[in-house]
Amino acid sequence: MDTVHARFREKIGEVLLPGDLFSCSLPESEDGNVSIKSEKTICGPGLRRNGDEVHVFKSGILRHKHPNLYWIDSQQRRYVPAKGESVIGIVTAKSGDIFKVDVGGSEQASLSYLAFEGATKRNRPNVQVGDLVYGQFAIANKDMEPELVCIDSCGRANGMGVFGADGLLFKVSLGLVRRLLAPHSEIVKDLEKIFPFELVVGLNGRVWVKAKTVQQTLIVANLLETCENMTSQQRQTLFKKVSEGSL
């Protein structure tokens, strides 16, 4: 196992600060050779690997996803695009064959009209300024303009594209977003017990919800924003009161 992998495990759930440093030197086998079976550590948001070291450049709680992904869970609201992450964007302009999309970062992302399922020069997608799009970053680094696509590696939409003709879009912290996207999220499960709703969550801190009525939609949005700093017990107590009042 990678040395940094073992050391990170000891720090899971603890608060790390910018400047904290971990060694990434590979362990040696009994004969003195470097083990080639060492499991590599994948550094997510808040961590940066530089040679044989991993630097922490964002304050927050260290999180882990099996088997070897680590990231810093912070409460920041400014989003930094990362390749492969799925986000909710707002189309702001059309320039030739390219759409400009606001993703909440320091600059807008580009989205080609060909980056939709089934799109061709003759069959162009119906995208208008002001539309919401759910897509993922194909390119995202500090030296190039971010580029969005609304298809996966097989050319399928897989849930991506223009959406949200109705519903409500609002912003939350990036920390809450990751809790909502976690497998079997307790927050989402508790909300579903109140009444059914549709939910789209972007890793850029944007959340879109739609329930049966406008009133229910507003309730879901308010509960999501309110429960961010609550304990599990406080959240369940609040949700129970709302459920009993909505019957």
N, C-alpha and C positions, 0 to 999 in steps of 0.2 A: 504494500500500500504506500502511496506517496506520503512523505513525511508531513507535508502541509495538511494532507487529508486527515491524518491522525490528530494533529494539533487543532485543526478547525473543530473536530468533533468535541473537544474539551470546552470550546468556547460557544457552542450552539446555545442560543437563548440569552447570551450576555451582550451588553452594550459595548461596541467597539467605536473608536474615535479615529479621525483622520491622522495618519502618521503611524498607526499600529502596523507592525511588520511581522511576516511569517516566512520562515525559510522553506524553500521548495526542493532542497537537495534530496536526491533519491537515495533510499536505503541501500546499503551494501549487503551482499550475501556473505555466507561464511568464508568463501574463498577470496573475498575482497573485491569481487566484481559487482558493478551496479546491476541491480535486478531489472531485467527487461519486462517483467510481468507486473511492474508497478502500475497502479491504477491512477490515471491522471485526474487532477482536480479541475473542475470547470468553474470559472469565476464569473458570477453574474453581476448585476448592478451594485455599485459601491466598492467593488474589488477590482484590482488591476494587477496582472501578472507581468513582471519585468525580469526576465532571465530566471534565476533561481530564487526569486523572492515574490511574495504577494503583498501588495500595498493596499491598505484601507484608505480610501479617499472620501468617504462619506460616513457621517456618524449615524448610528442606528443599531438595531439588534441583528445579530448574525443568525440567518436562517439556513436550513438545509433541506434539500430534496433528494431522495434516494435515486441513484446510488452515490453520486459524487458532485452534485451541483450546490454551490454556496452563493449567497448574496446578502446584502445589507438591507434590512427592512427599515426604511426611514419614513418620516412623515412629510417629506418634501412635496410641494405641489408643482414645481417646474419639471416638466418631463424632458428627458434626454433620449432621443430615438436610439433603438438598438435593433440590429438585424434580426429578423424572424419574429419580432414581437407584434401582436395584433392590437390595433388601435381604432378608435372612432375619430374620424376626421370630418371637417366641414368644407365643402367645395366653395372656394372663394372666387375663382376666375377660370376662364378657359383661354389658353394661348395656343392656337394652332391645333395640334393633335394631343396636347398635354393639358391636363387639369391641374390647377394649383389647389392644394388642400392644407387647411389649417389643422395641425395635429397637436397644438399646444406647446410646441417646442420653440427654440430661438429663431427658427426659420421654417417656411412652409415646405411641404413635400410635393413632389411631382407624381402624377398618376396618368399613365398613358391610356388612351381609349381602347388599346388592344389588350390591356391588362384585366379584362373581364372575360368570363366564360362565354364562348361562342362568338366573341367580337371579331369582326373583319372590317375591311375598308368599306364594304357595302352595308354590313350589319353593325352599325355603331350603337353603343349603349346609350340609353336615354338618361343622361346625367345633366343636371341643371345647377347653376350657382345657388348655393344655399342648401343643397341636398346633403344628407348624412351618408357617409360611406364607412363600411367596416372592412379593413384590409390589414395586410401585414407588410413590414418593411423588407424589401429585397436588397436595398442598399441603405446603409446608415453608418457613416463614419464622419469624423471631424473635417475631412478634406473634401467631401463631396456632398451635393445636395441630396437629402433623403429621398428615396424613391419607394412609392407604395405600389402594391399589386393586389388585385381582388381575386386571385386564383392561386391554388396550391401548386405543387411541383408536377401534378398530373393534369393541370389545366382546368381543374374543377373549381367551382365557386366555393363549395364546402362551407356555406353559410356566410360568405363574404359578398360584398357589393353594396348597392344603394339600398337604404332601408329607412324606417322611421318617419313615414308620412304623418303618423299621429304619435302620441306619446310625449314624454318629457325627457330632455337632456340636461344633466347637471354634472358638476365636478365634485370629486372627493379626493382625499389624499391617496398617494400611491400605495401607502401601507394598507389602507382599507381595500383597495382594488385587489391586491394579492390575496387578502383574506376571502374576498368574494369569489375569486377564481380557483381557490384551493379545492381539491377533490372533496366532495361531500361537505361543502361549506355549511357550518352550523347556522350562520346568519341567514343564508338563503333558505335552508330547510325550515327554520322558525318562521320566516316570512310567508312561506308557501302554506303554512297552517292557517293563516288569516284569510286570504283569498287568492285565487290564481292571478298570475301576471306574467308578462314577457319581460325578459331582462337581457340587455346586451352590455357587456363590460369591456372597456378598453384599457390596456396597460398604461395609457397616457393619462389616467385619472378621470376619464369621462364615463358616465353611466347613463344608459337610456332605459326607461321603464315605461310599460303600458299595461294598465289593468282594464277591467271591464268598463269602468266609468272614470271621468276626470277626477272625481273625489277620491276614489280608490288609488288612482295613479299618484296623486299628491300625497296620500297617506304613506304609500310605499317609499316614495322619495324622501319624505321627512323622517321616516323610521331609519332608513339607511344612513342618513346624515347624522341622526341623533345617536345611534348605537355605536359609532366609531370609537368612542372613549369609554364605553360601558363594559363591565364584566359580563360574563355569560349569564350569571344569575340576574343581574339588573336588566339585561336585554330581554330575557324570557319573561320577567315580571311585567315589563312595559308592553311587550307583544301580547301577553295574555289580557291585559286591560283593554288594549285596542280591539282584540278579537271579541271580547265579551260585549264591547260597546257597539260593534259593527253587526251583531246578530239581529 
